[in-house]
């Protein structure tokens, strides 16, 4: 497998440097990837199959210069630890189900961020960024070329404390409404994933409170889906999902998306 991966290096380099030809807007569905480190991805690239590691011309991602390039993991750059995320796994399923489309991923997750910094004007020192403002700017840039279909969200570990957990449901509902208003998309699907539940780090009551907030929002707010992380495995750090589990998580996000949009 190592030899096969090495043969991909020239293809990966070309994918990262060459500007792809963009499809018509109607054939360019866009997905905003937001939240913290488990959306950015901390999976090992070494655990990708050669087919998964290879550039797929049907899947593009915005780079740091806000240019489209063929998506190659890691597609996020929030921290040096950025690795494999669920985004490309999700996009491959969307592309497989919709022949002729090119999927555009908009990376915007910030490892370690609490939901309190996902507000206009808030600065997050760990990633030297403005999480909400930057995500909005990237989404608006991407909308010049395609159509935003959903926001994929995974976040909450940074709010698993007594004070933050108590405010989490209120803040998440406000975040969803704010994104929809600022993007002029009142019915935009919002898909949120369950926090990892790993044997080596049992949930505290506050992490359970965040999970209850996720479930309540999905029950109450239109076009929101909750994605279970049941059975998924960590990278031995009791926090981040490993690559095979991210593959499964991406498939679960895709299933939730298709449920929301009627299989399209």
C-alpha positions, 0 to 999 in steps of 0.5 A: 500500500505504501508504494501505491500511496507514493505513486499518488504524490504527483497527482496530489501535488498537481491537484493542489496547484492546478485550478480546476474547470468549474461546472455550471452553477446548477451542477455545483452543490456546496457544503459548509463544514463548520464547528471544531476539530472533529469537523476539521478532522484529525484522522490519519492520512495513512489510514486512507485507502489509495482510492480515498487518498487520490484526488477526485475531480468531482470534489473541490474545496476552497483553499486558504486563498479562497480558490477552488482546488481538487480536494485532498485531505487534509482540506482544513488548515485550522491547526498543524494537527489537521488531518482527515475529516468527514467532508470528503467521505460525505462529498463522495457519496453525494457525487456518487448519488448525483452523476454529473455534479461536482461537489464543493466543500467550504472548510471553516471549522476551528479546532478547540472553538466554543460556540461563543466565538461563533458569533459576528466579530468574535476572535479565536486566538487558538486559530488566529481567526474569526470563526463565524465571520470567516465561515460567512466570507468563505461561503459567500465567496463559494456562492459566486460559483455554486449553490449552498445546499447544507451546513455540516456542523460538529461542535460541543466539546468546547462547551462541556462545562457547567456555564457553557452547557447551560447556554448551549441550546440557546446559542446553537439555535441562534447560530442556525438562525444567524447563518440562515439569515446572513446567507439569505437561505431560511430553509438551509439544511443544518446537520449536526453530529453527536459528540464522540462517546469513547470508553476511555473518557466517559461523558460528564453531565455537562457533555450529556447536556450538550448532547440533549441540546443537539437532540432538542434542536434537531426535534424543534428546528426546521430542516435540522438533523442529528447524526448519531456517533454510536459505535465510532472509535477514537484515535486513542486520544479519547477525543477525535474520531479515527479515519475509518470512523470518519468514513462511517460518520461521513456516510451518516451525515450523507444519509441525514442530508438525503433524508432532508432533501428527499434523496436528491 
